[in-house]
Amino acid sequence: MVNAKQEACSETGTTALITNAQAIAVVAQAVESTLGPKGLDTMLLDRFGDVIITNDGITILKMMDVEHPAAQMLINLAAAQQREIGDGTTTATLLAGTLVSEGVKQIRKGVPIIKVIAGIVAGIEKACQILQEKAISLTTEQESLLFDTAQIAARGNADIANLICKAFSFFDSKTLAEPTFKLTEHVQAVKGAGNQVVSGVIINKLPLNEEMPRSLKNAKVLIIDDTLAPEEIVGDALHTEIGFQEQLKLEKLFRENLDKIISLGVNLVIVDRGITELAEEVFTTAGMLVLQRVSHKEWRRAAKFAGARALKKTALNQPANILNQYLGVVAQVQVVEELKQVYLMGGQGKPQATILVAAATEEVVAERERIAKDAAAALQAALKGGVVPGGGVTELAVARELQKYRQEVSGMAVYGWDCVCQALQKPFMQIVANAGFNALEKLGEVNAAQLNTGKSSLGIDCESGEIVDLASLGIYDPLLVKIKALQTASEVATAILRIDTIIKKKENEG
């Protein structure tokens, strides 16, 4: 039985629903002003006074100080969308907020929750199907369309859009379509760097010391996913005579392995963790370039590019002819001191490219990198699934088509279907509102124009407020981003609407 104190810590029925809906609305409101070409920035301030200014939806969501579990659920699902597709988190958040708020309205009118949920699920599924039918396929040969899509995702930054489009020429269509390949991982912004696409891999480290070479030609590459140090006798055994002698043998073997590496003609050694002073001294004397504590992501890319196989330190005990099979080759290694980077170019393995985005100051580095990664993710998604006219206008056309199927929806699920129609209008209305126009007025004008002309690409010019053909202006969004945003919003809304009771858990007893 629940006692009076526990009852005070619980919410049920409509009260729980409204509480959760309000939490979702607060999160959606935090990012809605960032949407569209006239979207505004958000200032994120921590308790130490450090400031981040951005209009990147996922950055805002992840850095918000949020405690409510429903709000956290929305943020987690938006973050999952970012990991999977790389873009569209703001749209997904707005859609989810609208689905929940509209769902609550229907439920408070007396529509059973389960019917609202059924209608939302069916409506989202049909909306995704209609969207797919409207998609325009995209290939790497359509340079103008590629650039337009990238520029929209890059928030109008033409220099970044050009970089991303250029980077695509370094990879074949098969690589770009691989589920595990993410072009975003090849993007980095660096203060003082110029905009460029490097045909190769960049490692954000400097050589161990000043005596090591700053450039190499036709370098043999060894990559060690480990520390470069002798194996050690552990525990009390080291303090025995036998243990001490065994440790001396291991140190001797380590020195022999260093000599073996030199004999193989290795020029570049990349180590995941640290190396001993002995190894540094030996390799420096041999004229080798060594990079230690290289990130997992960077050395894995270097391995693929050079055609090398990473090994553990115990694998160094193998004969030289076996060890040689682990080595890779790059045509050129260049240390760039001012940027604290090492460039690897001309690898014998899988082609790689690194997109360097220029940033004038330290304050804008992170934001420029976020913008470039959004553009890279959007363009890769566009190549995989095609594009549709942007600016929220395609969703308006989909909403109208959904209304045509309304009579086919069984029973009271139709009210959940209506929630989807309302949510599909939200991106367009928010973009228009952020541009300073009356959203309801422009919604009516564009719907009428689309119906009269049969063109679902008609929308609003955010500068003048006039009706224009957004497709002719090159305003496109990736289909997969829109579909994933709808699916994420549906998942959030149905999960929130299903919650009937909120009970505070008792504290764990020590």
C-alpha positions in Angstrom: 0.0 0.0 0.0 1.2 3.5 -0.8 1.3 5.7 2.2 0.5 9.4 2.4 4.1 10.5 2.0 4.6 8.3 -1.0 1.4 9.5 -2.6 2.6 13.1 -2.3 5.6 12.1 -4.4 3.6 10.6 -7.2 1.5 11.9 -10.1 -1.0 10.0 -12.1 -3.2 10.3 -15.2 -3.6 13.7 -16.7 -1.4 15.4 -14.1 1.5 13.2 -15.0 0.9 13.7 -18.7 0.8 17.5 -18.4 3.9 17.5 -16.3 5.8 15.5 -18.9 4.4 17.6 -21.8 5.5 20.8 -20.1 9.1 19.4 -19.8 9.1 18.4 -23.5 7.8 21.9 -24.4 10.6 23.6 -22.5 13.2 21.6 -24.4 11.6 22.3 -27.7 11.4 26.1 -27.0 15.1 26.1 -26.2 16.0 25.3 -29.8 13.1 26.5 -31.9 14.5 30.0 -32.4 17.6 28.5 -34.1 15.8 27.0 -37.0 16.1 28.4 -40.6 18.3 30.9 -42.3 17.2 33.6 -39.9 17.6 31.5 -36.8 19.2 33.1 -33.8 22.0 32.0 -31.6 21.9 30.7 -28.1 24.3 31.5 -25.3 25.3 28.6 -23.0 26.8 29.7 -19.8 28.3 27.5 -17.1 28.9 28.2 -13.4 32.5 29.2 -14.1 31.5 31.9 -16.6 32.6 30.1 -19.7 30.4 30.9 -22.7 29.5 29.0 -25.8 27.4 30.8 -28.5 25.8 28.5 -31.0 22.7 27.7 -33.0 23.5 24.1 -33.3 20.5 22.2 -31.9 22.3 19.1 -30.5 25.0 21.2 -28.8 22.3 23.2 -27.1 20.4 20.1 -26.0 23.4 18.2 -24.7 24.7 21.2 -22.7 21.3 22.2 -21.2 21.0 21.8 -17.4 18.1 19.3 -17.5 16.8 17.2 -14.6 13.3 16.2 -15.7 13.4 12.6 -16.9 10.9 13.3 -19.8 13.1 16.1 -21.1 16.2 13.9 -20.7 14.5 11.2 -22.7 13.9 13.7 -25.6 17.6 14.8 -25.4 18.8 11.3 -25.4 16.8 10.3 -28.5 17.9 13.5 -30.3 21.5 12.6 -29.5 20.9 9.1 -30.9 19.7 10.8 -34.2 22.8 12.9 -34.3 25.0 9.8 -33.9 23.1 7.8 -36.6 22.4 10.5 -39.2 24.4 13.5 -38.1 21.8 16.2 -38.6 18.1 17.1 -38.0 18.0 17.1 -34.2 16.3 20.6 -34.0 13.6 19.5 -36.4 13.1 16.2 -34.5 12.8 18.1 -31.2 10.2 20.5 -32.6 8.2 17.7 -34.2 8.3 15.7 -30.9 7.2 18.8 -28.9 4.2 19.4 -31.3 3.2 15.7 -31.3 3.1 15.6 -27.5 1.3 18.9 -27.1 -1.3 18.0 -29.7 -1.6 14.5 -28.3 -2.3 16.0 -24.8 -5.0 18.2 -26.3 -6.8 15.2 -27.8 -6.5 13.2 -24.6 -7.9 16.0 -22.5 -10.9 16.1 -24.9 -11.6 12.5 -24.0 -9.8 10.5 -26.7 -8.2 7.4 -25.3 -4.4 7.6 -25.0 -4.0 4.3 -26.8 -6.0 5.6 -29.8 -4.0 8.8 -30.0 -0.7 6.7 -30.0 -2.0 4.4 -32.7 -2.9 7.3 -34.9 0.5 9.0 -34.4 2.4 5.8 -35.3 0.3 5.1 -38.4 0.5 8.8 -39.5 4.2 8.9 -39.1 4.6 5.7 -41.1 2.4 7.1 -43.9 4.2 10.4 -43.9 7.6 8.7 -44.3 6.2 6.7 -47.2 4.9 9.9 -48.9 8.3 11.6 -48.3 10.2 8.8 -50.0 7.9 9.1 -53.1 8.9 12.8 -53.3 12.7 12.3 -53.1 15.0 13.4 -55.8 18.0 11.1 -56.3 21.5 12.6 -56.0 24.8 11.5 -57.5 28.4 12.8 -57.1 28.2 14.2 -60.7 25.4 16.7 -59.8 27.8 19.3 -58.5 25.4 22.2 -58.3 22.8 20.2 -56.3 25.5 18.8 -54.1 26.8 22.3 -53.3 23.2 23.7 -52.7 22.5 20.9 -50.2 25.8 21.3 -48.4 25.4 25.1 -48.2 21.9 24.8 -46.6 23.3 22.4 -44.0 26.3 24.7 -43.5 24.0 27.6 -42.6 24.9 29.5 -45.7 28.7 29.2 -45.3 29.7 28.8 -48.9 33.4 28.2 -48.0 32.5 25.2 -45.9 30.1 23.8 -48.5 32.8 24.0 -51.1 35.2 22.1 -48.8 32.7 19.3 -48.1 31.9 18.9 -51.8 35.6 18.8 -52.7 36.2 16.1 -50.1 33.6 13.9 -51.7 35.8 13.6 -54.8 38.4 11.7 -52.7 36.0 8.8 -52.0 34.1 6.5 -54.3 30.3 6.0 -54.1 30.7 2.6 -52.4 32.8 4.0 -49.6 30.3 6.9 -49.0 27.4 4.5 -48.8 29.1 2.2 -46.2 27.1 2.3 -42.9 30.3 2.6 -40.9 31.8 5.4 -43.0 31.1 8.8 -41.6 32.6 11.8 -43.4 32.1 13.8 -40.2 35.0 12.0 -38.6 37.3 13.5 -41.3 36.4 17.1 -40.4 38.4 19.3 -38.0 38.6 23.0 -37.5 42.0 24.5 -36.4 42.9 28.0 -35.4 45.3 29.5 -37.9 44.7 26.9 -40.6 43.4 27.7 -44.0 40.5 26.0 -45.6 41.8 22.9 -47.4 41.1 19.2 -48.1 44.3 17.2 -47.4 44.6 14.0 -49.4 45.7 11.9 -46.4 45.5 11.8 -42.6 46.3 14.4 -40.1 47.6 13.5 -36.6 47.2 16.2 -34.0 50.6 15.6 -32.3 54.2 16.7 -32.6 57.2 14.5 -32.7 58.6 13.5 -29.3 61.6 15.9 -29.4 63.2 18.5 -31.6 65.9 16.2 -32.9 63.5 14.0 -34.7 63.0 14.7 -38.5 60.3 17.1 -39.6 59.7 15.5 -43.0 60.1 12.0 -44.5 59.8 10.5 -47.9 58.5 6.9 -48.6 58.2 6.2 -44.9 57.6 2.8 -43.5 55.0 3.0 -40.8 54.7 0.9 -37.6 51.6 1.4 -35.5 51.5 0.1 -31.9 48.1 -0.2 -30.1 49.9 -0.4 -26.7 52.7 1.2 -24.7 56.2 0.8 -26.2 57.9 -0.5 -23.1 59.3 -3.8 -21.8 56.9 -6.3 -20.3 57.1 -6.3 -16.6 57.2 -8.9 -13.8 54.3 -8.1 -11.5 53.7 -8.7 -7.8 56.2 -10.1 -5.3 58.0 -12.2 -8.0 60.0 -9.2 -9.0 61.7 -9.1 -5.6 63.1 -12.6 -5.9 66.3 -13.4 -7.7 64.5 -15.4 -10.3 62.1 -12.6 -10.9 64.9 -10.1 -11.1 66.7 -12.2 -13.7 63.5 -12.6 -15.7 63.0 -8.9 -15.7 66.5 -8.4 -17.1 65.7 -10.8 -19.9 62.5 -8.9 -20.7 64.4 -5.6 -20.9 67.1 -7.2 -23.1 64.4 -8.6 -25.4 62.8 -5.2 -25.6 66.1 -3.6 -26.7 66.5 -6.4 -29.3 63.0 -5.6 -30.5 63.9 -1.9 -30.9 66.9 -2.9 -33.0 64.7 -5.2 -35.0 62.3 -2.3 -35.8 65.2 -0.2 -37.0 66.6 -3.0 -39.1 63.2 -3.2 -41.0 63.7 0.4 -42.1 60.8 1.8 -40.1 60.8 5.7 -40.3 57.6 6.5 -38.5 56.3 4.9 -35.3 52.8 5.8 -34.0 52.0 4.7 -30.5 48.6 4.6 -28.8 50.1 5.2 -25.4 53.5 6.3 -24.1 57.0 5.0 -24.8 60.1 4.7 -22.6 63.1 7.0 -22.6 65.2 4.2 -23.9 63.0 3.8 -27.0 62.9 7.5 -27.5 66.7 7.7 -27.4 67.2 4.7 -29.7 64.8 5.9 -32.3 66.0 9.5 -32.2 69.6 8.2 -32.8 68.3 6.2 -35.8 66.7 9.3 -37.3 63.1 8.1 -36.8 60.0 10.1 -36.2 57.8 9.0 -33.2 54.3 10.1 -32.2 53.0 8.9 -28.9 49.6 9.1 -27.2 47.8 9.3 -30.5 44.1 9.0 -30.3 42.4 5.8 -31.2 40.5 7.4 -34.1 43.6 9.0 -35.6 45.9 5.9 -35.5 43.1 3.7 -36.9 42.7 6.1 -39.8 46.5 6.2 -40.3 46.6 2.4 -40.3 44.0 2.2 -43.0 45.6 4.9 -45.1 49.2 3.4 -44.8 48.0 -0.2 -45.2 49.5 -1.0 -41.8 48.2 -3.4 -39.2 48.3 -2.2 -35.6 49.9 -4.6 -33.1 50.5 -5.1 -29.4 53.9 -4.8 -27.9 54.1 -8.6 -27.4 53.8 -9.0 -31.2 57.2 -7.4 -31.5 58.8 -10.7 -30.3 57.9 -12.2 -33.7 60.6 -12.7 -36.4 61.5 -9.8 -38.6 59.9 -11.3 -41.7 56.6 -11.7 -39.8 56.8 -8.2 -38.3 57.4 -6.7 -41.7 53.9 -7.8 -42.7 52.4 -5.3 -40.2 54.1 -2.3 -41.7 52.5 0.3 -44.0 53.9 2.9 -46.3 53.2 6.6 -46.9 54.8 8.7 -49.6 55.3 11.7 -47.5 55.3 12.8 -43.8 55.3 16.5 -43.0 55.3 18.1 -39.6 53.5 21.4 -39.4 54.8 23.1 -36.3 52.5 26.1 -36.1 49.4 23.9 -36.1 51.0 21.1 -34.0 50.1 18.5 -36.6 51.7 15.8 -38.7 50.4 15.2 -42.2 50.5 11.7 -43.8 50.1 11.7 -47.6 50.3 9.2 -50.3 49.4 6.1 -48.4 49.5 2.6 -50.0 46.3 1.6 -48.2 42.7 2.9 -48.4 42.2 6.5 -49.6 41.6 9.0 -46.9 41.0 12.8 -46.8 40.9 15.3 -44.0 38.8 18.4 -44.2 40.6 21.3 -42.5 38.2 24.2 -41.7 39.7 27.6 -41.1 39.0 29.4 -37.8 40.3 32.9 -37.0 40.1 32.6 -33.2 39.9 29.9 -30.6 36.3 31.0 -29.8 34.9 30.0 -33.2 36.9 26.8 -33.7 34.2 24.5 -32.1 31.3 26.2 -33.9 33.0 26.1 -37.3 33.7 22.4 -36.8 30.1 21.8 -35.8 28.8 23.5 -38.9 31.2 21.6 -41.2 30.2 18.3 -39.6 26.5 19.1 -40.1 27.2 19.8 -43.8 29.3 16.6 -44.2 26.6 14.5 -42.5 23.8 16.1 -44.5 25.5 15.7 -47.9 26.4 12.0 -47.2 22.8 11.4 -46.2 21.6 13.1 -49.4 23.7 10.8 -51.5 22.3 7.8 -49.8 18.6 8.7 -49.9 18.1 11.7 -52.1 16.8 15.2 -51.3 13.5 17.0 -51.1 12.8 20.8 -51.3 13.6 22.4 -47.9 12.3 25.3 -45.9 9.6 23.0 -44.4 7.5 23.1 -47.6 7.7 19.4 -48.4 6.2 18.7 -45.0 3.3 21.0 -45.8 2.6 18.9 -48.9 2.8 15.7 -47.0 0.4 17.0 -44.3 -2.2 17.8 -47.0 -1.8 14.3 -48.5 -2.2 12.8 -45.1 -5.5 14.6 -44.8 -6.7 12.8 -47.9 -6.2 9.4 -46.2 -7.9 10.6 -43.0 -11.2 8.9 -43.8 -9.4 5.5 -44.1 -8.1 5.7 -40.5 -10.2 3.5 -38.2 -12.1 5.0 -35.3 -10.6 7.4 -32.8 -7.1 6.8 -34.1 -7.9 9.6 -36.5 -7.2 12.1 -33.8 -3.6 10.9 -33.5 -3.4 11.1 -37.3 -4.4 14.8 -36.9 -1.6 15.3 -34.5 0.9 14.2 -37.2 -0.6 16.7 -39.6 -0.2 19.5 -37.1 3.4 18.5 -36.4 4.3 18.5 -40.0 3.4 22.2 -40.3 5.6 23.1 -37.3 9.1 23.4 -39.1 7.7 25.7 -41.8 5.8 27.9 -39.3 8.9 28.2 -37.1 11.2 29.1 -40.0 8.8 31.8 -41.0 8.3 33.1 -37.5 12.1 33.2 -37.0 12.3 35.3 -40.2 9.9 37.9 -38.7 6.7 37.0 -40.5 3.2 35.9 -39.4 3.4 32.2 -39.5 -0.4 31.5 -39.8 -0.7 34.0 -42.6 2.2 32.6 -44.6 1.0 29.0 -43.9 -2.3 29.9 -45.6 -0.6 31.6 -48.5 1.8 28.8 -49.3 -0.8 26.1 -49.0 -3.0 27.9 -51.4 -0.1 28.5 -53.8 1.0 24.9 -53.7 -2.6 23.7 -54.4 -3.2 26.2 -57.2 0.1 25.4 -59.1 0.7 21.8 -58.1 4.2 22.7 -57.0 5.0 21.4 -53.5 8.4 23.3 -53.7 6.8 26.7 -53.2 7.7 28.4 -50.0 8.6 31.7 -48.4 11.6 33.9 -49.2 12.9 34.6 -45.7 14.2 38.0 -46.8 11.2 39.4 -48.5 8.3 37.2 -47.3 7.3 36.6 -50.9 6.3 33.2 -52.3 9.2 31.6 -54.3 10.1 28.2 -55.7 12.7 27.0 -53.2 13.8 24.2 -55.5 14.8 26.7 -58.2 16.8 28.5 -55.5 18.7 25.3 -54.6 17.1 24.9 -51.2 17.1 21.2 -50.5 17.2 18.9 -47.5 18.3 15.3 -47.3 15.4 12.8 -47.3 17.0 10.5 -44.7 17.4 13.4 -42.2 13.7 14.2 -42.5 12.6 10.6 -42.1 14.8 10.0 -39.1 13.5 13.2 -37.5 9.9 12.0 -37.9 10.8 8.6 -36.5 12.6 10.1 -33.6 9.7 12.4 -32.8 7.3 9.5 -33.0 9.4 7.5 -30.6 9.6 10.3 -28.1 5.9 11.2 -28.3 4.6 7.7 -28.0 6.9 7.0 -25.1 5.8 10.2 -23.2 2.1 9.7 -23.9 2.3 6.1 -22.5 3.5 7.3 -19.1 0.4 7.3 -16.9 2.1 7.5 -13.4 5.2 9.2 -12.1 6.4 7.8 -8.8 9.5 9.0 -7.0 11.7 6.1 -6.0 12.9 5.7 -2.5 16.5 6.4 -1.8 18.8 3.3 -1.6 19.5 2.4 1.9 23.2 2.1 2.8 
